[in-house]
Amino acid sequence: MDLPLVVGVDGSDSSLRAVDWAVDEAALHGLPLRLIYASRWERYEEALASYTGCPSGEVVAEHIVASCVERARLGSPAVRVSGEVLPDDPVSALLREGREAFALVTGSRGWSELAETLLGSVSLAVAARAVCPVIVVRGPERDRRGTGRPVMLGVGHLTHDAAAVRFAYREARVRGAELHAIRAWRRPAHVQPGRPLLMHEATRLLYEERATTILDEALGRLPGDDGETVCRREVVEGPAHRVLLAASAGAGLLVVGALRTPGDSGPQLGRVAHAVLHHAECPVAVVPQRG
């Protein structure tokens, strides 16, 4: 039985865009799509509704889920779609659903300025703790769809990235897209006075070669060559988050790894992943790796 692609919805434009993206993703992989609306406030809102005459939160939530299910079915009739309202806070509900999911998908913003902050916090918390890949759908429409654009893979520490490498390769293969793997590197910040320029150049070459070796080792874990997926490798000097943010402008999907330490239930998200989740110009997939 295929694990579902799970999407958190709340009726906002951002979550609707996440649904649209997830429909395409589910169709590419032949996966069922599960849409969930999570809130633990319905029982309190029901009491309020009896006095105000306004619809309860549960009624609104069920309407949102039904509308999103219909939207998904219209987007791709071949995809099996289901929806459910869960009486729990969004982070807990998504993390629980993620235990039996191909991946979790969220939007990047909510209904209002306050909701945007709250939903951003939800997406960030889920990306930092989920045991399955988490995709935050962001960027302009042309970049969210990603048609014809490469899958970008940010290669960091080898111990963090084995699952991310496999995920990125699989995404490139099903999309018929190029896989573009990038490793950022930096020389020591200090420069010793009077040091010959040739020594500076030797230092630069040393760090660049180390980056190339790490990139080659990471991509050595790829499945056998399918003869169709092109994998391009690049080492770039500069801070990793800036290198990846610049690359995201031309990507259909940006993939980064995140280490999950057994027994640690707190947030586990590196600075680079944190930065691209907030600022990338395309959808971002955070793929956990068990440490």
Summary of the structure (lengths in Angstrom):
residues: 291
radius of gyration: 21.0
end to end distance: 27.3
largest distance: 80.5
contacts: 1000
relative contact order: 0.14
helix: 48%
strand: 19%
